[in-house]
Amino acid sequence: MRVTIKNLPFLLIDLASFYLALLVSLKIRLGDNFSSEVLNFHFRSFGWPIVFLIVLFFILGLYDIRNILRLFKYFRTWAIGITIFFLFTTFFFYFSPETGISPKTILVLMTLVFGAINFGLREILRRYLIKSQPLTEVLLVGKGGDAEELCRYIGDNHQLGYRIESWIKEYDIHAIDKALNESEAQVIVVPSQLKGDKYFANKIYERLIKGTEVVSFSDFYENILGKVSMDELKENWYVEKFKPKDGLYNLLKRLNDVFLALFVLVVTITFWPLIALIIKMVSPGPVMFLRERVGAGGRKFLLYKFRTMHDGHEEKTQVKENFAEERGDQRRIFGFGKVMRKMRIDEWPQVINVLRGELSFVGPRVDFADYYELLKEKIPYYQIRTIIIPGLSGWAQIHDKVGNSVETARERLAYDIYYIKNRSLLLDLAISLKTLKTVLTLTGT
């Protein structure tokens, strides 16, 4: 059972409306000169633009059904996507004269027709998902903060296709037995604490052979919220859920890191002396900010960054339960430092750490050594995030989980563990694309 399968209709709508718009536009533009040969030629020529559109819509979150509730924000994001697509396609055909397509008229017409068809079909599907689709009834057995969060989230997001029919908050076998006998739920969500109960297992088996879907609480929680349930974490959970990645994944990930790091280094290295000169001119002190971080296996290393704060202030950050991470007091950042942070220029030297194998482009965000020691004492299983190489960006970062306090660091850990458990080249690509959006729009933290 995967929530992501419900995103597929939006992709199908985009593909269908794109080619339908191209067909209609050619028919309007060419009239009697329209032919199947012309249609096939344009279908082939628009291959890269449709790939760009799909990738762009993915980056903007238009294939995530969690983002469709608020119409204004959804429409604004969609309109931005259409505008970027039009600009890209215009430049693509102007600088690709070998295609033989002049975008002066056909592209404007095609974009207008596509916009009308695409948004109309998307809006029909959006309304159906929110109001009209039959909801799968769920019997939830679980207690604690994660169970409350799950119930609240499902209640606020009907487009996910679920409704909590019954919620058993206490692990009383008589109450659970009664609920199982009376419930007509199609899905039963079972916590790990009850898996060892023989009587409960027999009752669940009876429902299972009648066609009821039985899902573990941790799996259901992950599918809905995209993070692990911290309430479910025990040592045996890691033994069951964490599987070693094959050597091919690790090899390809490392090769990708080295290639991208070399590319970034070659592209940016000519600007480093100028950046260093400006830093020296606006704020006396060293060019680089070096501070000990914790990497894979708990090993410590020095992370390279261009200094963005006045000399001495970045080292004075106190370690406490409500800390300000490495950003420190915003008032201490000099003007050019703010520009560097906004444009991620201060992170360019981190490619050195990537080449040295201390960092990856994708992975759990690296911690200061002193913060790591604090969080390790405050949050159970916090060390687990160091079993892989940390990253410049990660699953937690694209969900805006910075971890600048003990409580938010616990929330960030839930996303980090989800990434460690499910990491793959496809997930790394998704995180990279989402990060690209953050970098290009100068947003995020």
Residue pairs with C-beta under 8 A, 6 or more apart in sequence:
1 187
1 213
1 215
1 220
1 223
2 223
3 65
3 160
3 223
3 224
6 65
6 129
6 159
6 160
6 161
7 63
7 64
7 65
9 125
10 62
10 63
10 65
10 122
10 125
11 54
11 63
13 118
13 121
13 122
13 125
14 53
14 54
14 57
14 118
15 50
15 54
16 121
17 114
17 117
17 118
17 121
18 46
18 50
18 53
18 114
18 118
19 43
19 50
20 117
21 110
21 113
21 114
21 117
21 118
22 39
22 42
22 43
22 46
22 110
22 114
23 39
24 113
24 117
25 106
25 109
25 110
25 113
26 34
26 38
26 39
26 42
26 106
27 34
28 109
28 113
29 105
29 106
29 109
30 38
41 100
42 101
45 99
45 100
45 101
48 92
49 85
49 88
49 89
49 92
52 85
52 88
52 89
52 92
53 81
53 85
55 433
56 81
56 84
56 85
56 88
57 63
57 81
58 430
58 433
59 433
59 434
59 436
59 437
60 77
60 78
60 80
60 81
60 437
61 67
61 77
62 74
62 77
62 78
62 81
65 129
65 159
65 160
66 157
66 159
66 160
67 73
67 74
67 77
68 74
68 126
68 129
68 130
68 159
69 130
69 157
69 159
71 126
74 126
75 119
78 119
78 122
82 111
82 114
82 115
82 118
85 111
86 107
86 108
86 111
89 103
89 107
89 111
90 103
90 107
93 99
93 101
93 102
93 103
93 107
94 103
126 159
129 158
129 159
129 161
130 158
130 159
131 158
133 158
133 159
133 161
135 158
135 161
135 162
135 163
136 161
136 162
136 163
136 186
136 187
137 163
137 165
137 183
137 184
137 185
137 186
137 187
138 154
138 162
138 163
138 164
138 165
138 185
138 186
138 187
138 188
138 189
139 165
139 166
139 168
139 179
139 180
139 183
139 185
139 187
139 188
139 189
140 147
140 150
140 151
140 164
140 166
140 167
140 168
140 189
140 217
141 168
141 171
141 176
141 179
141 188
141 189
141 190
141 191
141 194
141 217
142 150
142 167
142 168
142 169
142 189
142 191
142 217
143 169
143 170
143 171
143 191
144 231
145 231
146 217
146 221
146 229
146 230
146 231
146 232
147 167
147 169
147 217
147 231
149 225
150 220
150 221
150 224
150 225
151 164
151 167
153 224
153 225
154 160
154 162
154 163
154 164
154 224
155 164
160 224
162 187
162 224
165 183
165 184
165 185
166 179
166 183
166 185
168 175
168 176
168 179
171 191
171 193
171 194
173 197
173 199
173 200
176 194
176 200
176 203
177 203
180 188
180 203
180 204
180 207
185 212
186 212
186 213
187 212
187 213
187 214
187 215
187 220
188 204
188 207
188 212
188 213
188 214
188 215
189 215
189 216
189 217
189 220
190 204
190 214
190 215
190 216
190 217
191 216
191 217
191 232
192 216
192 217
192 218
192 232
192 234
192 237
194 200
195 201
195 216
204 214
207 214
208 214
217 229
217 232
218 228
218 229
218 232
218 237
218 241
221 227
221 228
221 229
221 232
222 228
222 229
222 418
226 395
226 399
226 415
226 418
227 399
227 411
227 414
227 415
227 417
227 418
228 414
228 417
228 418
228 421
229 414
230 410
230 413
230 414
233 380
233 381
233 417
238 381
238 384
241 421
242 420
242 421
245 423
249 423
249 424
249 425
252 425
253 360
253 362
253 425
253 428
254 357
256 361
256 428
257 354
257 360
257 361
258 354
258 355
260 354
260 361
261 351
261 354
261 355
261 361
262 351
262 355
264 348
264 351
265 351
265 352
265 355
268 348
272 348
272 349
275 287
275 306
275 340
275 345
276 287
276 306
278 336
279 287
279 306
279 307
279 336
279 337
280 287
282 334
282 335
282 336
283 307
283 309
283 310
283 311
283 334
283 336
283 337
284 311
285 307
285 310
285 311
285 312
286 307
286 311
287 306
287 307
288 304
288 305
288 306
288 307
288 349
289 305
289 306
289 307
289 308
289 309
289 314
289 346
290 302
290 303
290 304
290 305
291 302
291 303
291 314
291 315
291 326
291 368
291 369
292 300
292 301
292 302
292 303
292 368
292 369
293 300
293 301
293 302
293 303
293 366
293 367
293 368
293 369
293 390
294 300
294 366
294 367
294 368
294 369
294 372
294 386
294 390
295 301
295 358
295 359
295 366
295 386
295 389
295 390
296 386
296 387
296 388
296 389
296 390
297 386
297 387
298 383
298 386
300 369
301 353
301 356
301 358
303 350
303 353
303 358
303 359
303 366
304 349
304 350
304 352
304 353
305 346
305 347
305 349
305 350
306 340
306 345
306 346
306 348
306 349
307 314
307 337
307 346
308 314
308 333
308 334
308 336
308 337
308 338
308 340
308 341
308 346
309 328
309 332
309 333
309 334
309 337
310 332
310 334
313 328
313 329
313 332
314 326
314 328
314 332
316 328
317 323
317 324
317 325
317 326
317 328
317 368
319 370
319 371
319 373
319 374
320 374
321 374
321 378
321 405
321 406
322 404
322 405
322 406
323 371
323 404
323 405
324 404
325 368
325 371
325 402
325 403
325 404
326 368
327 333
327 341
327 445
333 341
337 346
339 345
340 346
342 442
343 442
344 439
347 392
350 359
350 392
353 359
354 360
354 361
354 392
357 389
358 389
359 366
359 389
359 390
359 391
359 392
360 388
360 389
360 390
360 391
360 392
361 391
361 392
361 393
361 428
361 432
362 391
362 392
362 393
362 394
362 428
362 431
362 432
363 388
363 389
363 390
363 391
363 394
363 419
364 385
364 386
364 388
364 390
364 391
364 394
364 396
364 416
364 419
364 420
365 390
365 391
365 393
365 394
365 396
365 397
365 402
365 403
365 412
365 416
366 390
366 391
367 375
367 390
372 382
374 406
375 382
375 403
375 406
375 409
376 382
376 383
378 406
378 409
379 406
379 409
379 410
379 413
381 413
381 417
382 409
382 413
384 413
384 417
384 420
385 413
385 416
385 417
385 420
387 420
388 420
388 423
392 435
393 431
393 432
393 435
393 438
394 415
394 416
394 419
394 431
395 415
395 416
395 418
395 419
395 427
395 431
396 403
396 412
396 415
396 416
396 419
397 435
397 444
397 445
398 431
398 434
398 435
398 438
399 415
400 444
400 445
401 408
401 411
401 412
401 415
402 408
402 412
402 445
403 409
403 411
403 412
403 413
419 427
419 431
438 444
